[in-house]
Amino acid sequence: MKLDFFSTFQNLELFQDLPPEDLEKFLAHCQEESFGPQTVVFREGEEPDRFYVLLDGQVEIWKDYGTADADVLAVRGPGACFGEMSLIEDLPRSATVRTVGAVSLVSLERPHFRQVIEENPPIALLIMRTVSHMVRVSNESFQDGLRQKNQMLERAYEDLKRAQDDLVRSERLTTLGKFASVIIHDLRNPLSVVKGYAEMLTLSTPDAQRTPLLAGKLLAEAERINRMVEELLDYSRGQIRLNLGQVNLGDLFERLKEQISPALDARKITLAIDHAVTEPILVDSDRLFRVLVNLADNARKAMRQGGSLTVTSRRDGDGLVIGVTDTGEGMSVQVRERLFEPFFSASSSGGTGLGMLVVQNVVEAHRGRVEVESQPSVGTTIRLRLPLNVLEAR
């Protein structure tokens, strides 16, 4: 195989500057492979076992392949190398590689790959250049995508603002007009954050640590916008259709802790979780998580000078009780009476005014109920009572 492919590799741009003796060392352990059209060479998450060099045809690099969020990151042609990053880092594959048409390539098994780069500095330098080029191209593509999304968000913001101004001028602020007003008011802050971080990414040079950090902040703000929109959509539909599945409540609490801890730490609020339900429960995981986030966020707003937030779960006969307790300012009788009204908010920290209405609607869709105990200057406890087997309860 070495003799058959020696001239082919010398003609590939990536290997043109590699001395013949080093190229021979590289090819000594290579194996010829071929794949048909639309064939997965390796999948995201798999353990790395080989390094590949494409000789003929094209391959696609996919993220989240086979899911609703699947996206093609790049299309590579002859001379392209792939699979080296996972071997170097000794981590699972970070993307899926799929052929476009029929392809031919050569591969180098993991032990031989390590041996070759450890014993041959020119080949190691060649691999480093390949990784550097791929990272640079990926960063440029990532920044272009963020810039486009930021422009779309700015246009959406301007469209919403014009819609609000027209409704106010015409003095016909219907329910739809109120929706627009709430959206524009509450999207302004996360949109400004998204814009700021996107501009920082655009103006800064690619950095292996800084870029993922800024991207994470962008995703967090985008998720915040998404939650606001979901609350408005659920309210506008009037009826919630659940997507039921088995959920480990402990995992859901860990997810909650990960999301709300930074905001709680900023106000010196301690978080305690007392989880006593170990069996899986049948719920809509995403909506129940949104309920918990809403309750935790309300509790945070009620504890301006610090305090403690406690989240509990326990069995109660054939049911499940989830409790969220804070040591905040509590609620007056008047506030409690209006707690589940749409667009009502007793907080000055902003929000759609639909948080508790969403809590009530989601719990009732699960055939459960919400209980509220609150005392001014002492704190508030919200209990969610749910049947453990939602299907039987329906």
Secondary structure, 3 states (H helix, E strand, C coil): CHHHHHHHHHHCHHHCCCCHHHHHHHHCCCEEEEECCCCEEECCCCCCCEEEEEEECCEEEEECCCCCCCEEEEEECCCCEECHHHHHHCCCCCCEEEECCCEEEEEEEHHHHHHHHHHCHHHHHHHHHHHHHHHHHHHHHHHHHHHHHHHHHHHHHHHHHHHHHHHHHHCCCCHHHHHHHHHHHHHHHHHHHHHHHHHHHHHCCCCCCHHHHHHHHHHHHHHHHHHHHHHHHHHHHCCCCCCCEEECHHHHHHHHHHHHHHHHHHCCEEEEEEECCCCCEEECHHHHHHHHHHHHHHHHHHCCCCEEEEEEEEEECCEEEEEEEECCCCCCHHHHHCCCCCCCCCCCCCCCCCHHHHHHHHHHHCCCEEEEEEECCCEEEEEEEEECCHHHHC
